[in-house]
Amino acid sequence: MLVAVSSPWASGRFVTPIVDLAQRLQSDVIVSHVTEVKEEDENDSDAKERAEQTLKLLTERLRDAGVAADGIMLFSDDVAKAILNTAKARNCTMIVLGFSGEGFLKGIFKRLLASDVVSSILKQSELPVLLCPTNWQGTL
């Protein structure tokens, strides 16, 4: 399965549900982060450092829990396309996305209407896509 994360905070919050899902499915995990400069005053090295921290946090915690995990940093202006292409190239069977927002349903509707990364992946993916709010710590 491919797990796409966007920030160190989200990676930290995402550990428990991903460990649970990977163990239940007996699946290896590819943790991906698409690096793009987010703010006008941020440079490429800041974006790369944030990505490395994001990947390291989740990948190490998955490994510590006994889940085979690899991290991959992607560089692209089209986040959805980068995630979809990587999932296909790595023969993943599922894509898991973490997202933050103003509550679970409100966040989903806001993102779907905004035509952002999540909705692009949902529209284009040939794989199942699981959406997990980053503030959720339950099991799957």
Solvent accessible surface area in square Angstrom, and as a share of the most:
residue,aa,sasa,rsa
1,M,13,0.06
2,L,0,0.00
3,V,0,0.00
4,A,8,0.06
5,V,10,0.05
6,S,57,0.37
7,S,31,0.20
8,P,30,0.19
9,W,138,0.48
10,A,7,0.05
11,S,0,0.00
12,G,22,0.22
13,R,81,0.30
14,F,2,0.01
15,V,23,0.13
16,T,59,0.34
17,P,1,0.00
18,I,0,0.00
19,V,22,0.12
20,D,22,0.11
21,L,15,0.08
22,A,2,0.02
23,Q,98,0.43
24,R,154,0.56
25,L,95,0.47
26,Q,172,0.76
27,S,28,0.18
28,D,93,0.48
29,V,1,0.01
30,I,23,0.12
31,V,0,0.00
32,S,0,0.00
33,H,4,0.02
34,V,14,0.08
35,T,10,0.06
36,E,59,0.26
37,V,68,0.39
38,K,114,0.48
39,E,110,0.49
40,E,187,0.84
41,D,125,0.65
42,E,29,0.13
43,N,83,0.42
44,D,107,0.55
45,S,75,0.48
46,D,65,0.34
47,A,1,0.00
48,K,94,0.40
49,E,117,0.53
50,R,45,0.16
51,A,0,0.00
52,E,81,0.36
53,Q,105,0.47
54,T,0,0.00
55,L,15,0.08
56,K,123,0.52
57,L,49,0.24
58,L,0,0.00
59,T,8,0.05
60,E,78,0.35
61,R,108,0.39
62,L,0,0.00
63,R,124,0.45
64,D,125,0.65
65,A,40,0.31
66,G,68,0.66
67,V,8,0.05
68,A,59,0.46
69,A,7,0.05
70,D,76,0.39
71,G,37,0.36
72,I,37,0.19
73,M,43,0.19
74,L,25,0.12
75,F,137,0.57
76,S,35,0.23
77,D,139,0.72
78,D,70,0.36
79,V,27,0.15
80,A,5,0.04
81,K,117,0.49
82,A,14,0.10
83,I,6,0.03
84,L,27,0.13
85,N,81,0.42
86,T,13,0.08
87,A,1,0.01
88,K,155,0.66
89,A,80,0.62
90,R,111,0.41
91,N,129,0.66
92,C,12,0.07
93,T,101,0.59
94,M,36,0.16
95,I,0,0.00
96,V,0,0.00
97,L,7,0.03
98,G,18,0.17
99,F,9,0.04
100,S,60,0.39
101,G,50,0.48
102,E,96,0.43
103,G,40,0.38
104,F,95,0.39
105,L,111,0.55
106,K,123,0.52
107,G,1,0.01
108,I,28,0.14
109,F,116,0.48
110,K,116,0.49
111,R,62,0.22
112,L,70,0.35
113,L,155,0.77
114,A,69,0.54
115,S,72,0.46
116,D,44,0.23
117,V,50,0.29
118,V,9,0.05
119,S,1,0.01
120,S,25,0.16
121,I,0,0.00
122,L,67,0.33
123,K,149,0.63
124,Q,109,0.48
125,S,25,0.16
126,E,168,0.75
127,L,51,0.25
128,P,81,0.51
129,V,36,0.21
130,L,51,0.25
131,L,32,0.16
132,C,2,0.01
133,P,22,0.14
134,T,3,0.02
135,N,94,0.48
136,W,89,0.31
137,Q,82,0.36
138,G,25,0.25
139,T,82,0.48
140,L,56,0.28
